[in-house]
């Protein structure tokens, strides 16, 4: 169970942790910004408190997944799916006659900074949690929640950075 929670925290849901659409988001939206992760509703062997702590951990995985998609789309000048990944749909990615790489240098630099400054540190923290939990399988999941808050304040940073990236997408930065 702990392993599945940690995988979901890295943006890889499974059978116990599933992607779900956020309340109020349209079902026609292809943007990944309308998804989060949570414990599957048919899981009955967990208490409500355990589900709550797991949901707090794995929602970070959904943020991680969004930022990882942004980095992949913009790290080397953008791509065809770059606009969808940051929330812009139906926009042209280049002007007629524009032969250069798509995307701005600002977005490329931002993608590199997010990857090297935030995502690698977050993944390293998850790897450290996996080592600690393998060494002591009795560690509760509340330890993971506390560590993610203490060692990088990821509960604040990841949502804030995703919000900034989505705001940049709505403004169509170039």
Biotite code that builds the C-alpha atoms (Angstrom):
import biotite.structure as struc

atoms = struc.array([
    struc.Atom([0.000, 0.000, 0.000], chain_id="A", res_id=1, res_name="UNK", atom_name="CA", element="C"),
    struc.Atom([2.763, 2.442, 0.930], chain_id="A", res_id=2, res_name="UNK", atom_name="CA", element="C"),
    struc.Atom([4.533, 1.773, -2.362], chain_id="A", res_id=3, res_name="UNK", atom_name="CA", element="C"),
    struc.Atom([1.391, 2.576, -4.375], chain_id="A", res_id=4, res_name="UNK", atom_name="CA", element="C"),
    struc.Atom([0.929, 5.817, -2.438], chain_id="A", res_id=5, res_name="UNK", atom_name="CA", element="C"),
    struc.Atom([4.524, 6.854, -3.139], chain_id="A", res_id=6, res_name="UNK", atom_name="CA", element="C"),
    struc.Atom([4.176, 5.996, -6.835], chain_id="A", res_id=7, res_name="UNK", atom_name="CA", element="C"),
    struc.Atom([1.020, 8.100, -7.007], chain_id="A", res_id=8, res_name="UNK", atom_name="CA", element="C"),
    struc.Atom([2.928, 10.906, -5.285], chain_id="A", res_id=9, res_name="UNK", atom_name="CA", element="C"),
    struc.Atom([5.234, 10.795, -8.318], chain_id="A", res_id=10, res_name="UNK", atom_name="CA", element="C"),
    struc.Atom([2.314, 11.115, -10.727], chain_id="A", res_id=11, res_name="UNK", atom_name="CA", element="C"),
    struc.Atom([1.744, 7.407, -11.392], chain_id="A", res_id=12, res_name="UNK", atom_name="CA", element="C"),
    struc.Atom([-1.732, 6.355, -10.243], chain_id="A", res_id=13, res_name="UNK", atom_name="CA", element="C"),
    struc.Atom([-2.798, 2.721, -10.098], chain_id="A", res_id=14, res_name="UNK", atom_name="CA", element="C"),
    struc.Atom([-5.703, 0.599, -8.886], chain_id="A", res_id=15, res_name="UNK", atom_name="CA", element="C"),
    struc.Atom([-5.943, 1.961, -5.340], chain_id="A", res_id=16, res_name="UNK", atom_name="CA", element="C"),
    struc.Atom([-5.043, 5.565, -6.202], chain_id="A", res_id=17, res_name="UNK", atom_name="CA", element="C"),
    struc.Atom([-6.953, 6.781, -9.251], chain_id="A", res_id=18, res_name="UNK", atom_name="CA", element="C"),
    struc.Atom([-7.181, 10.024, -11.237], chain_id="A", res_id=19, res_name="UNK", atom_name="CA", element="C"),
    struc.Atom([-10.467, 11.871, -10.715], chain_id="A", res_id=20, res_name="UNK", atom_name="CA", element="C"),
    struc.Atom([-11.927, 15.012, -12.256], chain_id="A", res_id=21, res_name="UNK", atom_name="CA", element="C"),
    struc.Atom([-12.063, 17.996, -9.915], chain_id="A", res_id=22, res_name="UNK", atom_name="CA", element="C"),
    struc.Atom([-15.548, 19.215, -8.969], chain_id="A", res_id=23, res_name="UNK", atom_name="CA", element="C"),
    struc.Atom([-16.713, 22.001, -11.250], chain_id="A", res_id=24, res_name="UNK", atom_name="CA", element="C"),
    struc.Atom([-14.435, 21.076, -14.172], chain_id="A", res_id=25, res_name="UNK", atom_name="CA", element="C"),
    struc.Atom([-15.966, 20.278, -17.514], chain_id="A", res_id=26, res_name="UNK", atom_name="CA", element="C"),
    struc.Atom([-15.773, 16.736, -18.813], chain_id="A", res_id=27, res_name="UNK", atom_name="CA", element="C"),
    struc.Atom([-14.857, 17.999, -22.285], chain_id="A", res_id=28, res_name="UNK", atom_name="CA", element="C"),
    struc.Atom([-11.662, 19.649, -21.059], chain_id="A", res_id=29, res_name="UNK", atom_name="CA", element="C"),
    struc.Atom([-8.574, 17.829, -22.299], chain_id="A", res_id=30, res_name="UNK", atom_name="CA", element="C"),
    struc.Atom([-6.319, 19.795, -19.966], chain_id="A", res_id=31, res_name="UNK", atom_name="CA", element="C"),
    struc.Atom([-4.719, 17.753, -17.203], chain_id="A", res_id=32, res_name="UNK", atom_name="CA", element="C"),
    struc.Atom([-5.305, 20.702, -14.843], chain_id="A", res_id=33, res_name="UNK", atom_name="CA", element="C"),
    struc.Atom([-8.797, 19.422, -14.110], chain_id="A", res_id=34, res_name="UNK", atom_name="CA", element="C"),
    struc.Atom([-7.547, 16.132, -12.625], chain_id="A", res_id=35, res_name="UNK", atom_name="CA", element="C"),
    struc.Atom([-6.341, 15.104, -9.199], chain_id="A", res_id=36, res_name="UNK", atom_name="CA", element="C"),
    struc.Atom([-5.607, 11.752, -7.562], chain_id="A", res_id=37, res_name="UNK", atom_name="CA", element="C"),
    struc.Atom([-7.416, 10.124, -4.673], chain_id="A", res_id=38, res_name="UNK", atom_name="CA", element="C"),
    struc.Atom([-8.170, 6.772, -3.099], chain_id="A", res_id=39, res_name="UNK", atom_name="CA", element="C"),
    struc.Atom([-10.641, 4.794, -5.217], chain_id="A", res_id=40, res_name="UNK", atom_name="CA", element="C"),
    struc.Atom([-14.144, 4.978, -3.729], chain_id="A", res_id=41, res_name="UNK", atom_name="CA", element="C"),
    struc.Atom([-14.529, 1.171, -3.727], chain_id="A", res_id=42, res_name="UNK", atom_name="CA", element="C"),
    struc.Atom([-11.598, 0.716, -1.317], chain_id="A", res_id=43, res_name="UNK", atom_name="CA", element="C"),
    struc.Atom([-13.205, -0.349, 1.963], chain_id="A", res_id=44, res_name="UNK", atom_name="CA", element="C"),
    struc.Atom([-10.261, -1.570, 4.024], chain_id="A", res_id=45, res_name="UNK", atom_name="CA", element="C"),
    struc.Atom([-9.098, 1.968, 4.876], chain_id="A", res_id=46, res_name="UNK", atom_name="CA", element="C"),
    struc.Atom([-10.625, 4.200, 7.506], chain_id="A", res_id=47, res_name="UNK", atom_name="CA", element="C"),
    struc.Atom([-11.813, 7.697, 6.620], chain_id="A", res_id=48, res_name="UNK", atom_name="CA", element="C"),
    struc.Atom([-8.765, 9.183, 8.395], chain_id="A", res_id=49, res_name="UNK", atom_name="CA", element="C"),
    struc.Atom([-6.379, 6.956, 6.403], chain_id="A", res_id=50, res_name="UNK", atom_name="CA", element="C"),
    struc.Atom([-8.086, 7.921, 3.145], chain_id="A", res_id=51, res_name="UNK", atom_name="CA", element="C"),
    struc.Atom([-7.794, 11.600, 4.059], chain_id="A", res_id=52, res_name="UNK", atom_name="CA", element="C"),
    struc.Atom([-4.038, 11.441, 4.746], chain_id="A", res_id=53, res_name="UNK", atom_name="CA", element="C"),
    struc.Atom([-3.459, 9.409, 1.578], chain_id="A", res_id=54, res_name="UNK", atom_name="CA", element="C"),
    struc.Atom([-5.495, 11.887, -0.494], chain_id="A", res_id=55, res_name="UNK", atom_name="CA", element="C"),
    struc.Atom([-3.406, 14.754, 0.889], chain_id="A", res_id=56, res_name="UNK", atom_name="CA", element="C"),
    struc.Atom([-0.229, 12.972, -0.191], chain_id="A", res_id=57, res_name="UNK", atom_name="CA", element="C"),
    struc.Atom([-1.334, 11.806, -3.632], chain_id="A", res_id=58, res_name="UNK", atom_name="CA", element="C"),
    struc.Atom([-2.837, 15.142, -4.684], chain_id="A", res_id=59, res_name="UNK", atom_name="CA", element="C"),
    struc.Atom([0.797, 16.293, -4.768], chain_id="A", res_id=60, res_name="UNK", atom_name="CA", element="C"),
    struc.Atom([1.356, 13.604, -7.402], chain_id="A", res_id=61, res_name="UNK", atom_name="CA", element="C"),
    struc.Atom([-1.246, 15.226, -9.636], chain_id="A", res_id=62, res_name="UNK", atom_name="CA", element="C"),
    struc.Atom([0.564, 18.571, -9.276], chain_id="A", res_id=63, res_name="UNK", atom_name="CA", element="C"),
    struc.Atom([3.880, 16.835, -9.962], chain_id="A", res_id=64, res_name="UNK", atom_name="CA", element="C"),
    struc.Atom([2.384, 15.251, -13.080], chain_id="A", res_id=65, res_name="UNK", atom_name="CA", element="C"),
    struc.Atom([1.154, 18.646, -14.379], chain_id="A", res_id=66, res_name="UNK", atom_name="CA", element="C"),
    struc.Atom([4.533, 20.280, -13.793], chain_id="A", res_id=67, res_name="UNK", atom_name="CA", element="C"),
    struc.Atom([6.371, 17.360, -15.361], chain_id="A", res_id=68, res_name="UNK", atom_name="CA", element="C"),
    struc.Atom([4.139, 17.692, -18.445], chain_id="A", res_id=69, res_name="UNK", atom_name="CA", element="C"),
    struc.Atom([4.871, 21.441, -18.587], chain_id="A", res_id=70, res_name="UNK", atom_name="CA", element="C"),
    struc.Atom([8.618, 20.768, -18.356], chain_id="A", res_id=71, res_name="UNK", atom_name="CA", element="C"),
    struc.Atom([8.437, 18.119, -21.087], chain_id="A", res_id=72, res_name="UNK", atom_name="CA", element="C"),
    struc.Atom([6.513, 20.485, -23.354], chain_id="A", res_id=73, res_name="UNK", atom_name="CA", element="C"),
    struc.Atom([8.744, 23.528, -22.860], chain_id="A", res_id=74, res_name="UNK", atom_name="CA", element="C"),
    struc.Atom([12.214, 22.392, -21.880], chain_id="A", res_id=75, res_name="UNK", atom_name="CA", element="C"),
    struc.Atom([13.548, 22.351, -25.438], chain_id="A", res_id=76, res_name="UNK", atom_name="CA", element="C"),
    struc.Atom([11.439, 25.011, -27.065], chain_id="A", res_id=77, res_name="UNK", atom_name="CA", element="C"),
    struc.Atom([7.934, 23.640, -26.794], chain_id="A", res_id=78, res_name="UNK", atom_name="CA", element="C"),
    struc.Atom([6.025, 21.273, -28.942], chain_id="A", res_id=79, res_name="UNK", atom_name="CA", element="C"),
    struc.Atom([2.666, 20.628, -30.519], chain_id="A", res_id=80, res_name="UNK", atom_name="CA", element="C"),
    struc.Atom([1.048, 19.752, -27.190], chain_id="A", res_id=81, res_name="UNK", atom_name="CA", element="C"),
    struc.Atom([2.585, 22.580, -25.174], chain_id="A", res_id=82, res_name="UNK", atom_name="CA", element="C"),
    struc.Atom([-0.545, 24.735, -25.272], chain_id="A", res_id=83, res_name="UNK", atom_name="CA", element="C"),
    struc.Atom([-2.828, 21.961, -24.053], chain_id="A", res_id=84, res_name="UNK", atom_name="CA", element="C"),
    struc.Atom([-0.498, 21.139, -21.167], chain_id="A", res_id=85, res_name="UNK", atom_name="CA", element="C"),
    struc.Atom([-0.630, 24.639, -19.740], chain_id="A", res_id=86, res_name="UNK", atom_name="CA", element="C"),
    struc.Atom([-4.331, 25.113, -20.336], chain_id="A", res_id=87, res_name="UNK", atom_name="CA", element="C"),
    struc.Atom([-4.486, 26.859, -23.722], chain_id="A", res_id=88, res_name="UNK", atom_name="CA", element="C"),
    struc.Atom([-6.648, 25.140, -26.257], chain_id="A", res_id=89, res_name="UNK", atom_name="CA", element="C"),
    struc.Atom([-7.330, 26.168, -29.817], chain_id="A", res_id=90, res_name="UNK", atom_name="CA", element="C"),
    struc.Atom([-4.397, 28.590, -30.029], chain_id="A", res_id=91, res_name="UNK", atom_name="CA", element="C"),
    struc.Atom([-1.836, 28.628, -32.762], chain_id="A", res_id=92, res_name="UNK", atom_name="CA", element="C"),
    struc.Atom([1.661, 27.783, -31.597], chain_id="A", res_id=93, res_name="UNK", atom_name="CA", element="C"),
    struc.Atom([3.531, 29.788, -34.198], chain_id="A", res_id=94, res_name="UNK", atom_name="CA", element="C"),
    struc.Atom([2.934, 32.728, -36.500], chain_id="A", res_id=95, res_name="UNK", atom_name="CA", element="C"),
    struc.Atom([2.986, 32.334, -40.280], chain_id="A", res_id=96, res_name="UNK", atom_name="CA", element="C"),
    struc.Atom([6.527, 32.528, -41.527], chain_id="A", res_id=97, res_name="UNK", atom_name="CA", element="C"),
    struc.Atom([8.002, 31.840, -38.081], chain_id="A", res_id=98, res_name="UNK", atom_name="CA", element="C"),
    struc.Atom([10.751, 29.271, -38.654], chain_id="A", res_id=99, res_name="UNK", atom_name="CA", element="C"),
    struc.Atom([12.345, 29.306, -35.185], chain_id="A", res_id=100, res_name="UNK", atom_name="CA", element="C"),
    struc.Atom([11.704, 26.957, -32.286], chain_id="A", res_id=101, res_name="UNK", atom_name="CA", element="C"),
    struc.Atom([8.271, 27.249, -30.745], chain_id="A", res_id=102, res_name="UNK", atom_name="CA", element="C"),
    struc.Atom([7.867, 28.708, -27.277], chain_id="A", res_id=103, res_name="UNK", atom_name="CA", element="C"),
    struc.Atom([9.676, 31.507, -25.576], chain_id="A", res_id=104, res_name="UNK", atom_name="CA", element="C"),
    struc.Atom([13.058, 31.512, -23.938], chain_id="A", res_id=105, res_name="UNK", atom_name="CA", element="C"),
    struc.Atom([11.291, 32.596, -20.755], chain_id="A", res_id=106, res_name="UNK", atom_name="CA", element="C"),
    struc.Atom([9.132, 29.456, -20.750], chain_id="A", res_id=107, res_name="UNK", atom_name="CA", element="C"),
    struc.Atom([12.163, 27.304, -21.547], chain_id="A", res_id=108, res_name="UNK", atom_name="CA", element="C"),
    struc.Atom([14.088, 28.824, -18.645], chain_id="A", res_id=109, res_name="UNK", atom_name="CA", element="C"),
    struc.Atom([11.088, 28.435, -16.357], chain_id="A", res_id=110, res_name="UNK", atom_name="CA", element="C"),
    struc.Atom([10.776, 24.760, -17.349], chain_id="A", res_id=111, res_name="UNK", atom_name="CA", element="C"),
    struc.Atom([14.451, 24.137, -16.579], chain_id="A", res_id=112, res_name="UNK", atom_name="CA", element="C"),
    struc.Atom([14.139, 25.931, -13.241], chain_id="A", res_id=113, res_name="UNK", atom_name="CA", element="C"),
    struc.Atom([11.041, 23.963, -12.277], chain_id="A", res_id=114, res_name="UNK", atom_name="CA", element="C"),
    struc.Atom([12.698, 20.684, -13.186], chain_id="A", res_id=115, res_name="UNK", atom_name="CA", element="C"),
    struc.Atom([16.051, 21.325, -11.558], chain_id="A", res_id=116, res_name="UNK", atom_name="CA", element="C"),
    struc.Atom([14.899, 23.380, -8.589], chain_id="A", res_id=117, res_name="UNK", atom_name="CA", element="C"),
    struc.Atom([11.616, 21.750, -7.609], chain_id="A", res_id=118, res_name="UNK", atom_name="CA", element="C"),
    struc.Atom([10.793, 18.465, -9.328], chain_id="A", res_id=119, res_name="UNK", atom_name="CA", element="C"),
    struc.Atom([14.175, 16.822, -8.723], chain_id="A", res_id=120, res_name="UNK", atom_name="CA", element="C"),
    struc.Atom([14.111, 17.831, -5.075], chain_id="A", res_id=121, res_name="UNK", atom_name="CA", element="C"),
    struc.Atom([10.564, 16.518, -4.698], chain_id="A", res_id=122, res_name="UNK", atom_name="CA", element="C"),
    struc.Atom([11.453, 13.205, -6.389], chain_id="A", res_id=123, res_name="UNK", atom_name="CA", element="C"),
    struc.Atom([14.505, 12.938, -4.122], chain_id="A", res_id=124, res_name="UNK", atom_name="CA", element="C"),
    struc.Atom([12.296, 13.442, -1.077], chain_id="A", res_id=125, res_name="UNK", atom_name="CA", element="C"),
    struc.Atom([9.945, 10.696, -2.300], chain_id="A", res_id=126, res_name="UNK", atom_name="CA", element="C"),
    struc.Atom([12.937, 8.385, -2.856], chain_id="A", res_id=127, res_name="UNK", atom_name="CA", element="C"),
    struc.Atom([14.114, 9.117, 0.695], chain_id="A", res_id=128, res_name="UNK", atom_name="CA", element="C"),
    struc.Atom([10.650, 8.288, 2.001], chain_id="A", res_id=129, res_name="UNK", atom_name="CA", element="C"),
    struc.Atom([10.673, 5.009, 0.104], chain_id="A", res_id=130, res_name="UNK", atom_name="CA", element="C"),
    struc.Atom([14.049, 4.106, 1.626], chain_id="A", res_id=131, res_name="UNK", atom_name="CA", element="C"),
    struc.Atom([12.820, 4.986, 5.109], chain_id="A", res_id=132, res_name="UNK", atom_name="CA", element="C"),
    struc.Atom([9.616, 2.989, 4.684], chain_id="A", res_id=133, res_name="UNK", atom_name="CA", element="C"),
    struc.Atom([11.511, -0.011, 3.294], chain_id="A", res_id=134, res_name="UNK", atom_name="CA", element="C"),
    struc.Atom([13.835, 0.103, 6.299], chain_id="A", res_id=135, res_name="UNK", atom_name="CA", element="C"),
    struc.Atom([10.909, 0.370, 8.751], chain_id="A", res_id=136, res_name="UNK", atom_name="CA", element="C"),
    struc.Atom([7.624, -0.904, 7.271], chain_id="A", res_id=137, res_name="UNK", atom_name="CA", element="C"),
    struc.Atom([5.770, 0.209, 10.411], chain_id="A", res_id=138, res_name="UNK", atom_name="CA", element="C"),
    struc.Atom([6.237, 3.894, 9.562], chain_id="A", res_id=139, res_name="UNK", atom_name="CA", element="C"),
    struc.Atom([2.776, 5.438, 9.189], chain_id="A", res_id=140, res_name="UNK", atom_name="CA", element="C"),
    struc.Atom([1.762, 7.393, 6.118], chain_id="A", res_id=141, res_name="UNK", atom_name="CA", element="C"),
    struc.Atom([1.479, 10.450, 8.332], chain_id="A", res_id=142, res_name="UNK", atom_name="CA", element="C"),
    struc.Atom([5.299, 10.352, 8.382], chain_id="A", res_id=143, res_name="UNK", atom_name="CA", element="C"),
    struc.Atom([5.286, 10.803, 4.586], chain_id="A", res_id=144, res_name="UNK", atom_name="CA", element="C"),
    struc.Atom([2.794, 13.668, 4.857], chain_id="A", res_id=145, res_name="UNK", atom_name="CA", element="C"),
    struc.Atom([4.892, 15.364, 7.526], chain_id="A", res_id=146, res_name="UNK", atom_name="CA", element="C"),
    struc.Atom([8.140, 14.857, 5.603], chain_id="A", res_id=147, res_name="UNK", atom_name="CA", element="C"),
    struc.Atom([6.686, 16.342, 2.417], chain_id="A", res_id=148, res_name="UNK", atom_name="CA", element="C"),
    struc.Atom([5.639, 19.414, 4.395], chain_id="A", res_id=149, res_name="UNK", atom_name="CA", element="C"),
    struc.Atom([8.814, 19.723, 6.439], chain_id="A", res_id=150, res_name="UNK", atom_name="CA", element="C"),
    struc.Atom([11.534, 19.037, 3.849], chain_id="A", res_id=151, res_name="UNK", atom_name="CA", element="C"),
    struc.Atom([10.395, 21.416, 1.170], chain_id="A", res_id=152, res_name="UNK", atom_name="CA", element="C"),
    struc.Atom([6.940, 22.624, 2.011], chain_id="A", res_id=153, res_name="UNK", atom_name="CA", element="C"),
    struc.Atom([5.700, 20.811, -1.085], chain_id="A", res_id=154, res_name="UNK", atom_name="CA", element="C"),
    struc.Atom([2.080, 21.137, 0.075], chain_id="A", res_id=155, res_name="UNK", atom_name="CA", element="C"),
    struc.Atom([2.448, 24.874, -0.571], chain_id="A", res_id=156, res_name="UNK", atom_name="CA", element="C"),
    struc.Atom([5.024, 24.985, -3.377], chain_id="A", res_id=157, res_name="UNK", atom_name="CA", element="C"),
    struc.Atom([3.566, 22.514, -5.874], chain_id="A", res_id=158, res_name="UNK", atom_name="CA", element="C"),
    struc.Atom([0.043, 24.030, -5.983], chain_id="A", res_id=159, res_name="UNK", atom_name="CA", element="C"),
    struc.Atom([1.489, 27.550, -6.179], chain_id="A", res_id=160, res_name="UNK", atom_name="CA", element="C"),
    struc.Atom([3.823, 26.734, -9.062], chain_id="A", res_id=161, res_name="UNK", atom_name="CA", element="C"),
    struc.Atom([1.054, 24.890, -10.949], chain_id="A", res_id=162, res_name="UNK", atom_name="CA", element="C"),
    struc.Atom([-1.175, 27.949, -10.470], chain_id="A", res_id=163, res_name="UNK", atom_name="CA", element="C"),
    struc.Atom([1.557, 30.220, -11.831], chain_id="A", res_id=164, res_name="UNK", atom_name="CA", element="C"),
    struc.Atom([2.134, 27.968, -14.859], chain_id="A", res_id=165, res_name="UNK", atom_name="CA", element="C"),
    struc.Atom([-1.586, 27.825, -15.617], chain_id="A", res_id=166, res_name="UNK", atom_name="CA", element="C"),
    struc.Atom([-1.861, 31.610, -15.274], chain_id="A", res_id=167, res_name="UNK", atom_name="CA", element="C"),
    struc.Atom([1.007, 32.000, -17.747], chain_id="A", res_id=168, res_name="UNK", atom_name="CA", element="C"),
    struc.Atom([-0.841, 29.645, -20.086], chain_id="A", res_id=169, res_name="UNK", atom_name="CA", element="C"),
    struc.Atom([-3.988, 31.738, -19.957], chain_id="A", res_id=170, res_name="UNK", atom_name="CA", element="C"),
    struc.Atom([-1.964, 34.851, -20.792], chain_id="A", res_id=171, res_name="UNK", atom_name="CA", element="C"),
    struc.Atom([-0.360, 33.085, -23.747], chain_id="A", res_id=172, res_name="UNK", atom_name="CA", element="C"),
    struc.Atom([3.231, 34.034, -22.887], chain_id="A", res_id=173, res_name="UNK", atom_name="CA", element="C"),
    struc.Atom([5.653, 34.010, -25.785], chain_id="A", res_id=174, res_name="UNK", atom_name="CA", element="C"),
])
